[in-house]
Amino acid sequence: MGAVFVRFNTFCIELRSLVLLTHVDGAGIPMAIHERLRSERLRLNLAQGELARIGEVAKQTQVNYESGLRVPNVEYLVRVQAEGVDIDYVISGQREQFKVATKFNWELLDEIQNRISVWEGLHTSLSRKRRMELCRLLYVQFAIAGQVDEGLLAATMAVIDERVEAPITAPE
């Protein structure tokens, strides 16, 4: 644990010297960590004293964080994250929603759509809305494993059409 903390402190020192300009505001102006921390505080409608209290630091320390004179430590970031501060954004300039969108498994979605098409060819066509609902349901079921579970797929499709008794296979 000590080595990780030392490495993080070194990282923070390097960040201070580099000023980490990885994100731009609405006007296209680069923002540094201290500016993003302030932006998060304002987004949550908190005064500096309130965020200082949440982060268990003195108000002057909070002022120093937001002015770029000091870099927040891990303990502070964990405490303010628990109250809604997006620390991924503060550190990297990327919102969590962006990260989720870039991690979407398009290959899995394609496989699920192919399986639904095979099923529709054997049974009945679904409305566009029902097809999207089914695709969303299957994606949620299989996203953690990152692959289609044949047994679960068959069980899910059996609920839609009781005539389905075997797993749906991918088109050759």
C-alpha contacts under 8 A as a table, 3 or more apart, distances in Angstrom:
res1	aa1	res2	aa2	distance
1	M	4	V	5.25
1	M	5	F	6.33
2	G	5	F	5.15
2	G	6	V	6.16
3	A	6	V	5.10
3	A	7	R	6.00
4	V	7	R	5.01
4	V	8	F	6.08
5	F	8	F	5.00
5	F	9	N	6.15
6	V	9	N	5.06
6	V	10	T	6.17
7	R	10	T	5.05
7	R	11	F	6.10
8	F	11	F	4.81
8	F	12	C	6.13
8	F	74	V	7.75
9	N	12	C	4.98
9	N	13	I	6.21
9	N	73	N	7.32
10	T	13	I	5.06
10	T	14	E	6.15
11	F	14	E	5.03
11	F	15	L	6.02
12	C	15	L	4.85
12	C	16	R	6.14
12	C	71	V	6.31
12	C	72	P	7.88
12	C	73	N	7.73
13	I	16	R	5.09
13	I	17	S	6.43
13	I	71	V	7.52
14	E	17	S	5.17
14	E	18	L	6.08
15	L	18	L	5.01
15	L	19	V	5.48
15	L	20	L	5.78
16	R	19	V	5.03
16	R	20	L	7.49
16	R	68	G	7.68
16	R	70	R	7.81
16	R	71	V	6.66
18	L	21	L	7.85
19	V	32	A	5.53
19	V	33	I	6.97
20	L	31	M	7.94
20	L	32	A	5.51
20	L	33	I	6.60
20	L	92	S	7.76
21	L	24	V	7.67
21	L	30	P	5.54
21	L	31	M	5.61
21	L	32	A	5.19
21	L	33	I	7.89
22	T	30	P	7.03
22	T	31	M	7.20
22	T	32	A	7.54
22	T	92	S	6.55
22	T	93	G	5.73
23	H	30	P	5.68
23	H	31	M	5.63
23	H	32	A	7.59
23	H	92	S	7.61
23	H	93	G	4.76
23	H	94	Q	7.21
24	V	27	A	7.45
24	V	28	G	5.05
24	V	29	I	5.01
24	V	30	P	4.16
24	V	31	M	5.44
25	D	28	G	5.29
25	D	29	I	5.47
25	D	30	P	6.46
25	D	31	M	6.55
26	G	29	I	7.44
31	M	35	E	5.77
31	M	36	R	6.47
32	A	35	E	5.28
32	A	36	R	6.29
33	I	36	R	5.08
33	I	37	L	6.10
33	I	68	G	7.69
33	I	90	V	5.58
33	I	91	I	6.00
33	I	92	S	7.98
33	I	93	G	7.91
34	H	37	L	5.08
34	H	38	R	6.29
34	H	65	Y	5.82
34	H	66	E	4.47
34	H	67	S	6.08
34	H	68	G	5.17
34	H	71	V	7.65
34	H	90	V	7.81
35	E	38	R	5.11
35	E	39	S	6.07
35	E	66	E	6.24
35	E	67	S	7.61
35	E	68	G	7.92
36	R	39	S	4.77
36	R	40	E	6.12
36	R	89	Y	7.18
36	R	90	V	5.10
36	R	93	G	7.37
37	L	40	E	5.15
37	L	41	R	6.28
37	L	65	Y	7.83
37	L	66	E	6.35
37	L	90	V	5.46
38	R	41	R	5.04
38	R	42	L	6.21
38	R	66	E	5.64
39	S	42	L	5.17
39	S	43	R	6.07
40	E	43	R	4.90
40	E	44	L	6.28
40	E	85	V	6.01
40	E	86	D	7.08
40	E	90	V	7.57
41	R	44	L	5.26
41	R	45	N	6.28
41	R	46	L	5.43
41	R	47	A	7.22
41	R	48	Q	7.49
41	R	51	L	7.00
41	R	85	V	7.28
42	L	45	N	4.80
42	L	46	L	5.95
42	L	47	A	7.63
43	R	46	L	7.81
44	L	84	G	7.54
44	L	85	V	7.65
46	L	50	E	5.89
46	L	51	L	6.31
47	A	50	E	5.17
47	A	51	L	6.45
48	Q	51	L	5.28
48	Q	52	A	6.03
48	Q	59	K	6.55
48	Q	62	Q	6.39
48	Q	63	V	6.97
49	G	52	A	4.95
49	G	53	R	6.14
49	G	58	A	7.90
49	G	59	K	5.16
49	G	62	Q	7.56
50	E	53	R	5.10
50	E	54	I	6.29
51	L	54	I	4.98
51	L	55	G	5.99
51	L	62	Q	7.47
51	L	80	V	7.21
52	A	55	G	5.03
52	A	56	E	5.84
52	A	57	V	5.08
52	A	58	A	5.90
52	A	59	K	5.27
52	A	61	T	7.53
52	A	62	Q	5.49
53	R	56	E	4.87
53	R	57	V	6.21
53	R	58	A	7.29
53	R	59	K	7.61
54	I	57	V	7.87
54	I	79	R	6.58
54	I	80	V	6.04
54	I	83	E	7.46
55	G	75	E	7.99
55	G	76	Y	4.96
55	G	77	L	7.27
55	G	79	R	5.25
55	G	80	V	5.30
56	E	76	Y	7.04
56	E	79	R	7.76
57	V	61	T	6.17
57	V	62	Q	6.88
57	V	76	Y	7.66
58	A	61	T	5.15
58	A	62	Q	6.57
59	K	62	Q	5.01
59	K	63	V	6.24
60	Q	63	V	4.88
60	Q	64	N	6.11
61	T	64	N	4.94
61	T	65	Y	6.16
61	T	70	R	7.68
62	Q	65	Y	4.98
62	Q	66	E	6.25
63	V	66	E	5.21
63	V	67	S	6.09
64	N	67	S	5.08
64	N	68	G	6.07
64	N	69	L	4.97
64	N	70	R	5.44
65	Y	68	G	5.36
65	Y	69	L	6.12
65	Y	70	R	4.93
65	Y	71	V	5.66
65	Y	72	P	6.21
66	E	69	L	7.72
67	S	70	R	7.77
68	G	71	V	6.86
72	P	76	Y	6.25
72	P	77	L	6.69
73	N	76	Y	5.50
73	N	77	L	6.41
74	V	77	L	5.12
74	V	78	V	6.17
75	E	78	V	5.24
75	E	79	R	6.30
76	Y	79	R	5.21
76	Y	80	V	6.26
77	L	80	V	5.31
77	L	81	Q	5.94
77	L	87	I	6.57
78	V	81	Q	5.12
78	V	82	A	6.45
79	R	82	A	5.37
79	R	83	E	7.08
80	V	83	E	5.21
80	V	84	G	6.71
80	V	85	V	5.64
81	Q	84	G	5.17
81	Q	85	V	4.55
81	Q	86	D	6.13
81	Q	87	I	6.11
82	A	85	V	7.24
86	D	89	Y	5.41
86	D	90	V	6.45
86	D	95	R	7.19
86	D	96	E	7.50
87	I	90	V	4.71
87	I	91	I	5.98
88	D	91	I	5.35
88	D	92	S	5.71
88	D	93	G	6.97
88	D	94	Q	6.37
88	D	95	R	6.49
88	D	96	E	6.74
89	Y	92	S	5.29
89	Y	93	G	4.31
89	Y	94	Q	4.65
89	Y	95	R	4.95
89	Y	96	E	7.25
90	V	93	G	5.83
90	V	94	Q	7.97
94	Q	98	F	6.53
94	Q	99	K	7.24
95	R	98	F	5.44
95	R	99	K	6.78
96	E	99	K	5.09
96	E	100	V	6.29
97	Q	100	V	5.14
97	Q	101	A	6.22
98	F	101	A	5.11
98	F	102	T	6.26
99	K	102	T	5.20
99	K	103	K	6.28
100	V	103	K	5.17
100	V	104	F	6.52
101	A	104	F	5.46
105	N	108	L	5.44
105	N	109	L	6.52
105	N	143	A	7.38
105	N	146	G	7.40
106	W	109	L	5.02
106	W	110	D	6.17
107	E	110	D	5.06
107	E	111	E	6.22
108	L	111	E	5.04
108	L	112	I	6.19
108	L	139	Y	7.38
108	L	143	A	7.50
108	L	146	G	6.61
108	L	147	Q	6.23
108	L	148	V	7.44
109	L	112	I	5.10
109	L	113	Q	6.17
109	L	135	C	7.59
109	L	139	Y	6.49
110	D	113	Q	5.09
110	D	114	N	6.17
111	E	114	N	5.08
111	E	115	R	6.24
111	E	148	V	7.73
111	E	170	A	7.51
112	I	115	R	5.07
112	I	116	I	6.22
112	I	135	C	6.58
112	I	138	L	7.05
112	I	139	Y	7.21
112	I	148	V	7.39
113	Q	116	I	5.09
113	Q	117	S	6.19
113	Q	135	C	6.68
114	N	117	S	5.04
114	N	118	V	6.30
114	N	170	A	6.61
114	N	171	P	7.16
115	R	118	V	5.11
115	R	119	W	6.24
115	R	168	I	6.30
115	R	169	T	6.70
115	R	170	A	5.72
115	R	171	P	7.65
116	I	119	W	5.01
116	I	120	E	6.09
116	I	131	R	7.82
116	I	135	C	7.80
117	S	120	E	5.01
117	S	121	G	6.19
118	V	121	G	5.11
118	V	122	L	6.54
118	V	168	I	7.15
118	V	169	T	7.62
118	V	170	A	7.28
118	V	171	P	6.96
119	W	122	L	5.22
119	W	123	H	6.05
119	W	124	T	7.83
119	W	168	I	6.64
120	E	123	H	5.05
120	E	124	T	5.11
120	E	125	S	4.95
120	E	126	L	7.13
121	G	124	T	6.94
121	G	125	S	7.39
123	H	161	D	7.87
126	L	129	K	7.92
126	L	130	R	5.86
126	L	131	R	5.64
127	S	130	R	5.17
127	S	131	R	6.03
128	R	131	R	5.08
128	R	132	M	6.21
129	K	132	M	5.20
129	K	133	E	6.23
130	R	133	E	5.00
130	R	134	L	6.06
131	R	134	L	5.12
131	R	135	C	6.03
132	M	135	C	4.98
132	M	136	R	6.06
133	E	136	R	5.14
133	E	137	L	6.12
134	L	137	L	5.03
134	L	138	L	6.11
135	C	138	L	5.23
135	C	139	Y	6.01
136	R	139	Y	5.10
136	R	140	V	6.22
137	L	140	V	5.34
137	L	141	Q	6.35
138	L	141	Q	5.00
138	L	142	F	6.15
138	L	153	L	7.54
139	Y	142	F	5.23
139	Y	143	A	5.51
140	V	143	A	5.40
140	V	144	I	7.74
141	Q	144	I	7.42
142	F	145	A	5.60
142	F	146	G	5.90
142	F	147	Q	5.81
142	F	148	V	5.70
142	F	149	D	6.85
143	A	146	G	4.82
143	A	147	Q	6.96
145	A	148	V	7.86
148	V	153	L	7.13
149	D	152	L	5.44
149	D	153	L	5.98
150	E	153	L	5.04
150	E	154	A	6.15
150	E	167	P	5.61
150	E	168	I	7.34
151	G	154	A	5.19
151	G	155	A	6.22
151	G	167	P	6.45
152	L	155	A	5.04
152	L	156	T	6.04
153	L	156	T	5.15
153	L	157	M	6.11
153	L	167	P	6.62
153	L	168	I	7.34
154	A	157	M	5.17
154	A	158	A	5.99
154	A	164	V	7.08
154	A	165	E	6.98
154	A	166	A	6.15
154	A	167	P	4.57
154	A	168	I	6.48
155	A	158	A	5.04
155	A	159	V	6.54
156	T	159	V	5.36
156	T	160	I	6.93
157	M	160	I	5.10
157	M	161	D	6.24
157	M	162	E	7.95
157	M	164	V	6.59
158	A	161	D	4.98
158	A	162	E	4.79
158	A	163	R	6.75
158	A	164	V	5.05
158	A	165	E	6.82
159	V	162	E	6.09
161	D	164	V	6.01
162	E	165	E	7.59
164	V	167	P	7.84
